[in-house]
Amino acid sequence: MPSGPAYSTPVVPMGTGQQLLMGRVEESFIENILRYNKGKVGTFYFTYQGNSEWNAMVYQGRIETAGRDHIIISDPASGKRYLLMMANLDWVEFDERINYPHTEISPEIQASMEVSE
């Protein structure tokens, strides 16, 4: 008799998928968004709960790649590379436009974006 947890189909929060051509659905998980921005330099904010020495860290670097549970960035100034866990990622800031995996934006949202730019 098998032991351990029983796994079922993952639950995807509503609003995270977009219907693309040919019926394929693109999921807007953070790693996909980071992959769309590969090569861009950003500031990455992390927190490490339970760590008394450094519970928050800020990294600046170029996105090399991103996986489901990690991101690899490189510091353009020093060449140092970081393998960072997504579980600790709070947010990312870019000084340029963020590429986002979408096919089309409703006219109302497009108009609001043009006003704020």
PyMOL commands that set and color helices and strands:
alter all, ss='L'
color gray80, all
select helices_A, chain A and resi 21-23+30-36+86-88+107-116
alter helices_A, ss='H'
color red, helices_A
select strands_A, chain A and resi 17-19+25-27+41-47+56-66+70-74+81-85+89-94
alter strands_A, ss='S'
color yellow, strands_A
deselect
rebuild
show_as cartoon
